[in-house]
Amino acid sequence: MIRFEGVSKSFAGAERPAVERLDLTVPEGSTCILLGPSGCGKSTTLRMVNRLVEPDAGRVLVNGTDVAGVDPVRLRRGIGYVLQGVGLFPHRSVAQNVATVPALLGWPRRRIEERVDAMLAVVGLDPGVYRDRRPETLSGGQRQRVGVARALAADPPILLMDEPFGAVDPVARSRLRGEIGAILERLGKTVMIVTHDLTEALLMGDRIVLMRDGVIVQADTPERFLAKPADAFASDFIGADRVLRRLALVAARDVAEPGEALGAAQIGPEASLEDALALMLASGADRLALDGGGPPRVLTLDAVRAAVREDGSPAAGTASEA
């Protein structure tokens, strides 16, 4: 667990504090997104966790311990860190890059080799193909995968990611964030991600923390963040298409009902309501059959409407309720 208690930070020459009296708790095993425009304080907040930035006031605690009292080198070796542009060592192979922290921790060679291969496999890179390659031979998306593998290599309980996909092209970015998001969910790490990308925040976060001028404007689940913006700034940041964005957060299986839709188009249970609505509009149907095995279920247009009703409360059975 990560907790910020009354944390403030100012930089010389700045007109206002970068972060001011910030209180925030990130529960163990959750993914917290720090969202906002450039200069809002999100990266400063993130970097105070591993003491790359020291607060002027307040405390940052990791598992109940004030990080100010922990040796920064030891602290950082226990926290994974992924930054924009990855920062791989160009003179080292992929395997040597991934092995950085385990080697510093003095792991035996065989254990390091096994861990490197396991982490490359986790991020979708065949160890036999990529282990001995140099960073300059990789695409942007591949380098980012290696950066994530390096951050996870020593199995840290906490992972910090600062604009992790900012240097990747849009097509690769969309695919990569989905794949990395699934990996992080499976591993159960406590994750903090800095981004200015709303779609990224909605798809990867359990909780979104929107910041402006060093303070928190709104901290909420993705569903409630879209349904009930805290103020005009939050509403403007989300944009006018917030109802459509909410459709992307709910799976068809979560709002489907028992029943059959004979002859209707079919859709997978994991598909989003955004995909379901697109299929309904394309086919002219107001009912879709779920193609997922088991008892027959049907998704109706009325159920899609109910899932994004304006009061913002989650529809029965949705993931947000859990």
N, C-alpha and C positions, 0 to 999 in steps of 0.2 A: 504494500500500500504506500502511496505517496500523498503527503499532506503539506500544503502551504498554509502558514499561519501568519497573517498580517505582513506579508512580504512586500517590500518596496525596493526599487533599484533606480538610481539616477546616474547618468553619465555626464561628465564634464562638458560644459558648453551647450547642453540640451535645454530647450525652453521648458520642458516638463519632464516628470519622471517617466522612465521607460515602463515601469511597473509600479503600481501604487496600491498599498494595503490590500494585497490579493489574498483571499481565502479560498482554498480549493482542495478537495479530496478526490483522489483517484483510487477506487477500490481495487483490491488485488484481483488479477485476472481479467480486468476490463481494458478497453481501448478508449482513451480520451483524446479527442481532437481539439487542438488549439487552432481556432479559425479567426481570420480577420485580415484586413488590408495591411499593406506594408507599413511598418512602424508602429503597429498596435501593441507590441510587447510580447508577442507569442513566442518568438525565438529566445528572447531573454528569459522568459519564464522557464522554457524547456532546459536551457543551459544552466540554470541554477540547481537543477536536480543533480547533475554530475560535477558541479562546482567549476564549470568553465566560466561561469559568471558568479560572483559572490554578492549576496543581497546586502543592502545597507541597513535594513531593518527586517524584523520578523524571522521566522524559522522555516526551513524546508526539512521535512522528516521522511525517511524511508524506513518502513517497518518500525516506526516509533523512535528511530534514532535520528537526532539532529545531524545532518550531513556536515555541518561546520566542524564537528568534532572528529570526523573520520579523515584519515589520510587520503588526499585526493587521488593519488595513484591507485591505492587499494580500492577506493570507491569506484573509480572508472573501470577497473578490471572486472567489476561485478555488475556493470551496467552496459548493455549493448547500445551502440550509437551508430546511426546511419544518417549521413548528411547529403545534401544536394551535391551532385557531382561525384559522389561516392568516396573520393579520396583514396583510391587504391595506390599501393606503392608500385610505381611503373617498372622498377628494376626487379621486382619479385614475380614469381609465377602466381597463377591463381591459387594453387595449393598453399604456397607460402603466405599469401595474403590472408587466406581464411584461417591459417594456423597462428596468426599473430598473437592473440591473447592466450590460447592454450600454451604456446611456447613460453610466453612471459611468466605464466603460472607454473612452469616446470613440469608439464605433463610428460610422461614417457613417449618416446617417438612413435611406438606402435599405436598407442592410444590416440595420438594426434592424427596420424594417418587415417585411422578408422573414422575419427570424428570429421575430418575434412571431407572424406568421401560421402559420409552420411549427410552432411550439411549441403553439399553440392547436389546430391540427389533430392533433398527436400525442396530446394529452390528450382528444381527442374533442369539442372545441368548435369549431363552424363560425366561422372568423374573420369572415365577413360578417355573422353574427348577433350575435356577442359582443364584437367588438373595441371598440366604442364604448360599451358598457354600463358602468354603475357597479356596484361590489360589492354594494350594498344591493338590487339588482334580481335577484341570483342566489340560487339555492338553496344549502344548505350543501355539497352535493356539487360543485356548479359552482364555488363559491369555492375548494374544496379543489383542484380541477383547475387553476384559475388559479394557485394557490400553487405547485403542482408545475411548471407551465409557467414561472413566474417563476424558480424555483430552477434550472431546466435551460436558461434562455435563453442564458447565456454559455457553454454547453457545458462545465461544470466536470467534472473527472474524478471528483470525490467529491461525494456527496450525503448530507446528514445529515437525518434525519426524526424529530422528537420528538413522539410520539403523534399522527401525522399525520391519523388518522381519528377521533380521540376526540370531535370535535364534530359528527360526522355521524350521522344516525339509523341504526339497525341494518341496515335493508334496503339503503340506499344504501351503507353501510359495506362490506357483503359484496361488492357489485358493484364498488365503487371500488377496493378493495384488490386484487381480481383483475385489473382493468384496468391499474392503476398497476404492479402487480407484473410484468405481461407487458411493459409499456413499459420498465421498468428492466432487465429481462432482455435485451430486444432492444438497448438502448443500451449495455450492457456497463459501466455505471458501478460504482465502488466505493461501496457503500451501507451506512450504519449506521442502523438504525431502533430507536427506543425504543418499547416497548409493554408493557402488562400483559396483553394479550389473547393467550392461548395459540394459538387458532386462527389468528390473524393471523401469529404467529411461525412456525407450522408451514407455512403456505401460502406465505409470502414469503421465508423465510430459507434460505440455503445452510448457515448455521451459527447455532445458538442459544446465547447466553451467558446463563445463568440466574444472577442475582445476589441476594444476601441480606446485609444489614448491611454493604454496601460491599465485599464480596469475591465472587469467582466461585465458585459452587457446582458448576456443570457447564458445559462448552463442548463442543458436539457437533453432529453433523448432526441434522436433525429426526428421521430414522428411528431413530438410536441413542439420541437423547434420549428418545423414547417407549419404546423397547425396554428400555433399561437406565438407569433413573434413578439418579443418583449416590448419593442418600441419601434419608432419610425426607422431608425438606423437598421435594426434587425430585419424589418420588413423589406427595406430597400436592398439590403445585402442579399436576401433570398431571391427577390425578383418577383415578377408578376406570375410566373409559371409554377408557383409553389404547389398547387394542387397536383399538377402533372408530376412534379418531383416526388410527391408523397406516394404516387402509384408505384414508383420504382422500389420502394422500401418494403412492400408487402408481397408475399408469395401467393400464388393462386391457391395453394393447398390450405392457406390460413383462413380463407373466406368461402371456400367451396362448400356446398351443401349436399347431403345424400340425395341421390336421384339420377335419372338417366336423361341424356340428351341425344336420342337416336338420330343418326344422320348428321349430327352437328360436327363442326370442326373440333379437333382435339388439341389439347395443350398440356405440357408436362406440369406436374405439381410444383416444381421448383421455379417455374417461370414467374416473372413479376406481373403485377396487375397492369403495368405499363405495356408489357408485351401482349397481355390478354386483351386489353382495350384495342390495341393496334390490330389484332387479329379479328376482333369483332367488327371493327370499322371496315376492314378489308373484305370480310366475308358477308357483311350485312346481317350477321347473326347477333342475337341478344343472349345466347346461351352457348357455353363451350363445355365439352366433355373432358374431364381430367383423365389423361392417359398415364396412370400410375399404378395399375394393378389394384387388387383388393376390391372392396365394394364400390359400385359405380357412384361417382360424384359429379356434380355439375356446378359450373361457375356462371352466374347470371350478371347481366348488366346492372341490375339493382344492387347486387352485392358489391360490385365495384364502386358504385356511387356511395354506398353506405360506408365503405372502407375509408373514404376520404371526406367524410362529412365535416362541415366547418367547425363543429365544436371541438375537434381535435382529439377526442377520446378514442382509444384504440378499439377497433372492431373486435368482437368476441373471438378468442382463439388466436389472435395475432401474436407475433414474436414479441412485440413491445409489452404485451401483458405479462409475459414470462419474466 
